[in-house]
Amino acid sequence: MARKTLDVHFDHSIEDQPHPRHGPALLFAILAILAAGAALAIFTFAKPQPPSSEGRIEIFLGGSRPYMDGGTVMVQAFSSCGSFTLLLDGSQLASGENSLRAEVPLTKGEHLLQAQGTGCSGEASFSVAAFECQGGENRSCIVGSCQGMQHCFDGFYGDCGLPPRICDPGERIGCSIDGCHFGYATCNECGSGFGACLPRESSSANTSGCTASTCG
């Protein structure tokens, strides 16, 4: 019996197979990847820049406070941005390169020191008080209805000092009106003394011991 031969041919060629078309989408993806890589390289390898530092001017006032009218105070100023000018209440007081010292006259009121340089500035405010007195002086004062005295010390008046208290306000003590008649004296509301001797409600009371020759 004759054999039949089956010839099978496999065509491995891919030329006849259809190719998928990626088109613009693939190109866009490639460009996006390249752009991201370039940005990462810039941020990774870029040379860091030192932080910028701003200059400033500092002002220092010497002496002890409160500042008093008629005196002076020494002012010092230091600049980290070169030369500058120092102003007192808007008027030029002094100028310097990196630092300066200046003596400031003191007058009563509120004052402002300003330092102005190239690209930097600074300021400081201060107040000056006036003396109330020269020393050793006294002046009268009142607390409520009670009169006292203030004493000057270091250019200022102290608290109002009241007279010593010798009785309780409203307290009454017996007293003699004319040697024959007696009444009461009442302590004033400040406690610093008694008022006039006033007769009692009954003028006939406490007249014992008086004779016609001595009492009317």
C-alpha positions in Angstrom: 0.0 0.0 0.0 1.5 3.3 -1.0 2.1 6.0 1.6 0.8 9.4 1.2 3.1 12.2 2.1 1.6 15.4 3.8 3.7 18.4 3.2 3.2 21.1 5.8 4.9 24.5 5.3 5.2 27.0 8.1 5.9 30.5 7.0 7.8 32.3 9.8 8.1 35.5 8.0 6.7 38.5 9.9 6.7 40.8 7.0 3.1 39.9 6.2 1.8 40.4 9.8 0.2 43.7 10.6 2.3 46.1 12.9 0.6 47.9 15.8 0.6 51.6 15.4 1.6 53.6 18.5 1.9 56.9 16.8 1.9 60.3 18.8 1.1 58.7 22.1 4.4 56.8 22.2 6.4 59.9 21.2 4.8 62.0 23.9 5.6 59.4 26.6 9.3 59.3 25.5 9.5 63.1 25.6 7.9 63.2 29.1 10.5 60.7 30.4 13.4 62.7 29.0 12.0 65.9 30.5 11.6 64.4 33.9 15.2 63.0 33.8 16.6 66.4 32.8 14.7 68.2 35.7 16.0 65.6 38.2 19.5 66.1 37.0 19.2 69.9 37.4 18.0 69.7 41.0 20.4 67.0 41.9 23.6 68.5 40.5 22.9 72.2 40.7 25.4 74.1 43.0 23.7 75.2 46.2 23.6 79.0 46.7 24.5 80.4 50.1 21.6 82.1 52.0 21.4 85.8 51.7 22.0 87.8 54.9 20.4 91.1 55.5 22.4 93.8 57.3 21.1 95.7 60.3 22.0 98.6 62.6 21.8 98.2 66.4 21.5 101.2 68.7 22.3 101.1 72.4 21.7 103.9 75.0 23.9 104.1 78.1 23.2 105.4 81.5 20.4 104.6 83.9 16.7 105.3 83.5 14.6 107.4 83.9 16.5 109.9 81.8 16.2 113.4 83.2 15.9 116.8 81.6 19.1 118.7 81.3 21.5 115.8 81.2 23.1 113.8 78.5 23.3 110.1 77.4 25.9 108.3 75.4 24.6 106.4 72.4 26.5 103.7 70.5 25.5 102.2 67.1 26.9 99.3 65.2 26.2 98.6 61.5 26.7 95.3 59.5 26.1 97.0 56.2 28.7 99.8 56.0 28.4 103.5 56.6 25.3 105.1 58.1 23.8 108.2 59.6 22.3 108.7 63.0 19.2 111.0 63.4 17.6 112.3 66.5 14.0 113.2 66.0 14.6 113.6 62.3 17.7 115.8 62.6 21.2 114.5 61.8 23.2 113.8 64.9 26.3 111.9 63.7 27.6 109.5 61.0 30.0 106.6 60.9 31.3 103.6 58.9 30.6 100.5 60.9 30.2 102.0 64.4 29.9 105.3 66.2 29.5 106.9 69.6 27.6 110.2 70.2 26.5 112.2 73.2 22.8 113.1 73.1 21.5 116.0 75.0 18.4 115.2 77.1 15.2 117.4 76.9 11.8 116.6 78.4 9.6 114.5 76.1 9.5 111.4 73.9 12.4 111.0 71.4 13.3 108.7 68.5 16.8 107.7 67.3 17.0 106.5 63.8 20.0 104.9 62.0 19.9 104.9 58.2 22.4 103.0 56.0 22.5 101.5 52.5 19.9 98.7 52.6 19.6 98.6 56.4 18.3 100.7 59.2 17.6 100.7 63.0 15.8 102.8 65.6 15.4 103.2 69.3 13.0 105.3 71.3 13.4 106.8 74.8 11.6 109.3 77.1 13.0 112.1 79.3 11.3 113.3 82.4 11.7 116.7 84.2 12.6 117.2 87.9 9.7 118.3 90.0 11.9 120.1 92.5 15.5 120.8 93.3 15.8 119.2 96.7 15.0 120.2 100.3 11.6 121.8 99.3 8.2 121.1 100.8 4.7 121.7 99.6 1.3 121.2 101.1 -1.0 118.4 99.9 -4.4 117.0 100.7 -5.6 113.4 101.1 -9.4 113.4 101.2 -10.2 116.4 103.5 -6.9 116.0 105.5 -4.0 118.4 104.8 -0.5 117.0 104.8 3.0 117.8 103.5 5.2 116.5 100.7 9.0 116.5 100.8 11.3 116.8 97.8 13.9 114.0 97.4 16.1 113.4 94.4 14.2 115.8 92.3 10.7 114.4 93.0 8.1 115.0 95.7 7.2 112.0 97.8 3.9 110.8 99.1 1.6 113.1 101.0 2.5 112.7 104.6 -0.3 113.4 107.1 0.2 114.7 110.7 0.5 112.0 113.4 -2.9 110.6 114.5 -3.6 111.3 118.1 -7.3 110.4 118.4 -10.0 108.4 116.6 -12.3 110.5 114.3 -15.6 111.3 116.1 -14.1 110.6 119.6 -15.3 113.1 122.3 -13.6 114.1 125.5 -14.8 116.4 128.2 -13.5 120.0 128.4 -14.0 123.2 130.3 -15.6 126.1 128.5 -15.0 128.9 131.0 -13.9 127.2 134.2 -17.5 126.9 135.4 -19.2 125.2 132.4 -18.1 122.0 130.8 -18.7 120.5 127.4 -17.2 118.2 124.8 -14.4 118.4 122.2 -14.7 116.1 119.2 -11.7 114.5 117.3 -11.6 115.7 113.7 -12.0 113.3 110.8 -8.3 113.1 110.2 -7.5 112.0 113.7 -5.0 114.8 114.0 -6.6 116.8 116.9 -9.7 117.9 118.7 -12.1 120.7 117.7 -13.3 123.5 119.9 -14.9 122.8 123.3 -18.6 123.0 122.8 -21.3 123.1 125.5 -23.4 120.2 126.3 -27.0 120.0 125.4 -28.0 121.2 128.9 -26.2 124.4 129.8 -27.0 123.9 133.4 -25.0 120.7 133.8 -21.7 120.5 135.4 -21.6 123.9 137.0 -20.8 122.6 140.5 -17.9 124.2 142.2 -18.6 127.6 140.8 -19.5 130.5 143.0 -21.4 133.7 142.2 -18.1 135.6 142.4 -16.4 133.4 139.8 -19.3 132.4 137.4 -22.0 134.5 135.9 
